[in-house]
Amino acid sequence: MGVMGSHPGTNYTMAVTFRAAAVQIAPSKARYAENLDRVAEAALKAQQAGADLVVFPEACTTGYFLEGGVGDVAVPADRLAADLAARLGRIEIDLVVGFYEIDDGNIYNAAAHIEFSGAGAKVLNVHRKFFLPTYGVFDEERFVSRGREVTAYDTRFGRFSMLICEDVWHSVTPMIAALKGATVIIAIAASPARGFSASVPTNVDTYHRLLRATAEEHGVFVINSMLVGFEGGKGFIGGSVVVNPLGEVIEEGPVGEEFMMIADIDMDLIDIARKKSPLLADLVSALEDVTREIDDVNEALCD
Amino acid sequence: MRLIDRREQFNIDSDEALRSDAELVARWLVAFLRDECIRKRKMSRAIVGLSGGVDSAVTTYLCARAFGPENTFVFRMPYKISSPASLDHAKLVVDDLGVIDRIIEITDMVDGYVLSAEKDAGETRIGNVCARCRMTILFDQSHKHGGLPIGTGNKTERLFGYFTWHADDAPPINPLGDLFKSQVYQLADYLGVPKEIIDKAPTADLIKNQTDEGDWGITIDKADRILVRLIDGWPSEKLVEMGFPTEDVENVRRKVGGTHWKRKLPTVAMLSDTAIGEYYLRPVDY
């Protein structure tokens, strides 16, 4: 378990705004209660290490590949919060947890940001996966509904957005998050390893490239948590990273192993990065034209 | 201005598309074996049919790493026409790893059926009976030792349908099934599989003087270089345009196209909207 105390690129001592933990966990298939026990255990361990925020991967309460079983284990966000609160007791900590959500009879691949305090558990936000991979090994849209929005929301640490897996493979989703004011993007994923021609699976490098690009383009922190373990022969990669707004990886988890990493987040870096590279401001400036271009494309596609 | 011709650049003898990092692959497969057997199934012993060929040798090396040699039970199961060299090569693996070894002759078992009931059975049929008898033994040994039978089939022979149905493909766990044969050789080199096994012509050893490449009508290297692209969506015509011989591409395409059924569970007549595997969908580890 690593704790970063200095910035690798500029070698100055950081002013810590908050301490984040990202957990790589291998859930037991469809065993919601057992997996929640492990999430709570890791959250308490992270708290002992001084973490204010703990991020858990996509589908960590059940495992990722569930097919029709997803209906057996999906829960409302409030129920997830209550079940975790029952395990955590009265502690002050924020958790982001990937889970299958049921709401109004619809099932979503979702992430919940839950704030725990003496007053109980409060669901700050739920993100429903916007892009559902339905190709190759993936079959999500057959079993879950698609989220319809990318939101940004306020936390005690700053303004956040959550994205899930394919959401960060498209540049448009982090772009919307940044435009809505997010300065921290939580990116959780369950990515089965593919490509063994180098020292790490190919998609580990792909994720790192995408997450670094997201952070650098928009001047945001990216806190990423990846599932590990095997499901039906498919091994999830791990290799989670925390990336600063300069696009630098400040903490990185191992590939394919359960692990908890801790990174100190200095939100002052957001201003520093955005002054140095004001791409987000440029985007805002050009937004009207960007929107018109997209409208034109949309119109052409609908013709 | 220089014209770049894709056909001039592409080398059909290059194995670039098949190169793998054997160290990473080995680490991943050992983790896979431990997770599937120990964590999920609570079984910490492996049962492997050790033929003397490279696939079962590599599987045994992986199992020895995953479970320890003391928990890796290998079975050499010769039939009366099996090559003595196969038995000797398997012994090299046993001696190198210190796994638990047993020889079980299957001649009486196979001939008990063939000589009493099917005297006219040809060598292909007898070969299939041998393969199924071996799997019967492995599953029984699984029960005896509390270990899981580990499959040894590679991706090339799976794609070619080059195995006995409900025999070689029967074990519930298979670490090599997504590796082309040439990638199995890369792994064998890394794991230190004895040179005698790596250097010899691969054979199912079900029929006298049988070799895989003889049965296939194409070398492993050539087959894999076509397969790796064909199943990635490259059209046959494109492969021919790139320089692969038409007859090789057609040979490979035909083998894959004619054996899809062999890579599936039996076809069940659907009568309801709760048909298992059609409507009622649950993953293998649910």
Contacts between the chains, C-beta under 8 A, distances in Angstrom:
chain1	res1	chain2	res2	distance
A	26	B	35	7.7
A	29	B	283	7.4
A	29	B	285	4.9
A	29	B	286	5.7
A	30	B	286	5.6
A	63	B	285	7.7
A	65	B	283	4.9
A	65	B	285	7.9
A	66	B	282	7.9
A	66	B	283	6.6
A	66	B	286	6.9
A	67	B	281	4.0
A	67	B	282	5.6
A	67	B	283	5.3
A	67	B	286	7.5
A	68	B	279	7.8
A	68	B	280	6.5
A	68	B	281	4.1
A	68	B	282	6.2
A	69	B	281	7.9
A	69	B	282	5.1
A	69	B	283	7.1
A	69	B	286	5.0
A	193	B	28	6.8
A	196	B	20	4.7
A	196	B	21	5.8
A	196	B	24	5.5
A	196	B	25	5.1
A	196	B	28	7.0
A	197	B	19	5.5
A	197	B	20	5.6
A	197	B	21	6.1
A	198	B	21	5.7
A	198	B	24	7.5
A	199	B	21	5.7
A	199	B	23	7.5
A	199	B	24	5.9
A	200	B	24	6.9
A	201	B	24	7.4
A	201	B	28	7.8
A	229	B	35	6.4
A	230	B	31	7.3
A	230	B	32	5.6
A	230	B	35	4.2
A	230	B	36	6.2
A	230	B	40	7.9
A	231	B	283	6.9
A	231	B	285	5.8
A	232	B	283	5.2
A	232	B	284	4.7
A	232	B	285	5.1
A	233	B	32	6.8
A	233	B	36	7.3
A	235	B	28	6.1
A	235	B	31	6.6
A	235	B	32	6.1
A	235	B	35	7.6
A	256	B	27	7.7
A	256	B	28	6.9
A	256	B	31	5.9
